[in-house]
Amino acid sequence: MEQRLTIITLGVSDLIKSERFYSNQLGWIKSDQSNDSIVFYNLNGFQLALYQVDKLAEDAYLVYSKHDFKGFTLAYNTRSEKEVDLLFEELLKKGVEIIKRPEKVFWGGYSGYFADPDKNLWEVAYNPYLPLDKNGNTIDSESIKICTADLDDLDEILGLQKECYIQEAEIYNDFTIPPLTQDINSLRIEWQNGIVVKAEKNGQIIGSVRAELVDNICKIGKLIVKPDFQNQGIGKILMTEIEKLFDNCSIYELFTGDKSEKNLILYRKLGYIDFKTEQIDDNLKLIYLQKRNNAVA
């Protein structure tokens, strides 16, 4: 278990009153992740959350009592469900008290709880909606704007695409791959026929993905993130956004090269399953992946 913290959740008796205290009296700004049930504040690399105290106890399968429940939990977030399971296996072997074994939870994540000798509760969770950087710190996603790209953005996106695909070209020792040779006119046609999404930080485009609906299949392509911003969850955020924009399709589909291990790991974590391969030449085999849209299944 890495020596870090992701979220401190305070169990509060009156969520509205507590939110007013932190927002109005302390002057803190709520995260966009906040809703009527829970409030988040981004701090320096981790988050503070406010949650109704009885519901917080219930989340750990405890009955709320001022004597038995201390009114707060500490959270350690992982990068996958598998990592949660592996950590709990390690904790069990070391004799740590498990309060709640890992399971799927209502908000879309996967988590369990353990206790230290003084019964302070730790939640170990995988949250697909909360990106972490390479050091395990939470990313202030509010400083990154995700939206559809305009025509005027395409030149910058094409330049970023060629910067990002140099890495792919080096893997395959082929600098004539289509993403490096695509011209602006071709990109404009893709923009007209589908949707191009961009990730923007401080006025600079740092990521993009595009998709087109063909026979009720959302065909996703050219997921790119500026090298300095990779491994921070931005690719996952872009994928989530493009899927939302095509939430009426029956299937999401994409492809990548068989040597593009990072791409394959990301797509499979997001629920995509290999369904066919295509041998392009002796050096390149494409792997096609699909994910069913359960919302319309």
HELIX and SHEET records of a PDB file:
HELIX    1   1 LEU A   15  ARG A   20  1                                   6    
HELIX    2   2 PHE A   21  GLN A   25  3                                   5    
HELIX    3   3 VAL A   53  ASP A   59  1                                   7    
HELIX    4   4 GLU A   81  LYS A   93  1                                  13    
HELIX    5   5 SER A  141  SER A  143  5                                   3    
HELIX    6   6 LEU A  151  ASP A  153  5                                   3    
HELIX    7   7 LEU A  154  TYR A  172  1                                  19    
HELIX    8   8 PRO A  178  THR A  181  1                                   4    
HELIX    9   9 ILE A  184  ASN A  193  1                                  10    
HELIX   10  10 PRO A  227  PHE A  229  5                                   3    
HELIX   11  11 ILE A  234  LEU A  245  1                                  12    
HELIX   12  12 GLU A  261  LYS A  269  1                                   9    
SHEET    1   A 7 ILE A  38  ASN A  42  0                                        
SHEET    2   A 7 GLN A  47  GLN A  52 -1                                        
SHEET    3   A 7 ILE A   7  VAL A  12  1                                        
SHEET    4   A 7 PHE A  72  THR A  78 -1                                        
SHEET    5   A 7 LEU A 121  TYR A 126  1                                        
SHEET    6   A 7 TYR A 110  ALA A 115 -1                                        
SHEET    7   A 7 GLU A  97  LYS A 104 -1                                        
SHEET    1   B 7 ILE A 144  THR A 148  0                                        
SHEET    2   B 7 ILE A 195  LYS A 201 -1                                        
SHEET    3   B 7 GLN A 204  VAL A 214 -1                                        
SHEET    4   B 7 ILE A 217  VAL A 225 -1                                        
SHEET    5   B 7 ILE A 251  GLY A 257  1                                        
SHEET    6   B 7 LEU A 284  ARG A 292 -1                                        
SHEET    7   B 7 ILE A 273  ASP A 281 -1                                        
END                                                                             
